[in-house]
Amino acid sequence: MATDTDRIEKHTLLRAPIERVWRAVSEAEQFGRWFGMHLDGPFVAGERVTGHIVPTTVDPGVAEKQKAFEGAPVELWVERIEPMRLFSFRWHPYAADPNVDVASEPTTLVEFRLEEAKGATHLTIVESGFDAIPLERREAAFRANEGGWTLQLTLIEKYVTDASR
Amino acid sequence: MRAASAAPVFAALGDDTRLAIVARLSARGPQSITELADAAPVTRQAVRKHLRALEEAGLAAGRRVGREHIWELRRTGLADAQRYLDEISAQWDAAIERLRRMVEEEA
């Protein structure tokens, strides 16, 4: 059984046609609008695309928070583009720290999977590969977040209990 | 005790025996190698090896008490690992809501 520490998986149902969602995730300009980055070129399978963080135009509150990272460079390595089904790329999660050269560090894989659901769209986002990310990179990520956090060892215990069955 | 800063916490936790050791230290507090080996389906030697891996990842620390080595959790290491995923997970939740706003309201 794989551990839960290596991946994040999100599921959501979007009340929009699959063609609309596909364009929003697989076209660089559209992706940038909701994610909050400007990309210098289109998404092409097997190719790298560079860009930088810009505040999202979709949510003013988030845009305010993103201002701190405005201009920070981003790099995506596009892996697969399978229309209406799958879009995937690799990147450095939290590459927003300008003091760290992350170019040689491991990347995570981000996958968007789409499924039609009666005129709506079921979207699954999986980001995996965190096991390989050095701890000091994670600490940089923590500093970007002032939010509270409590240790939940019970989750690990629960995992162990479940995994042993 | 080794510094936790460069340690592969997630890799250290990606093993069922090590996770079981972490869970037992969490539930029972500090334990000797003997106690941990008695509870695990592996040899004392294997338990010692797993404890070293946890130590290098900054997740556990050992100290000598008389003739025994007593091991306990270092909670900051665990906290960092989980907190990182929580943070990125929350970022994705927020990004999905922005995507939702874009595709549902413009449709």
Interface residues (C-beta under 8 A of the other chain):
Chain A: M1 T3 T5 D6 I8 K10 T12 L14 R15 A16 P17 R20 V21 A24 V25 Q30 R33 W34 F35 G36 T56 V58 D59 V62 P93 Y94 T121 L123 I125 E127 F130 D131 A132 I133 P134 L135 E136 R138 E139 A141 F142 A144 N145 G147 W149 L151 Q152 L153 L155 I156 E157 Y159 V160 T161 A163 S164
Chain B: A4 S5 A6 A7 P8 V9 F10 A11 L13 G14 D16 L19 A20 V22 A23 S26 A27 G58 R75 L78 A79 D80 A81 Q82 R83 Y84 L85 D86 E87 I88 S89 A90 W92 D93 A94 A95 I96 E97 R98 L99 R100 R101 M102 V103 E104 E106 A107
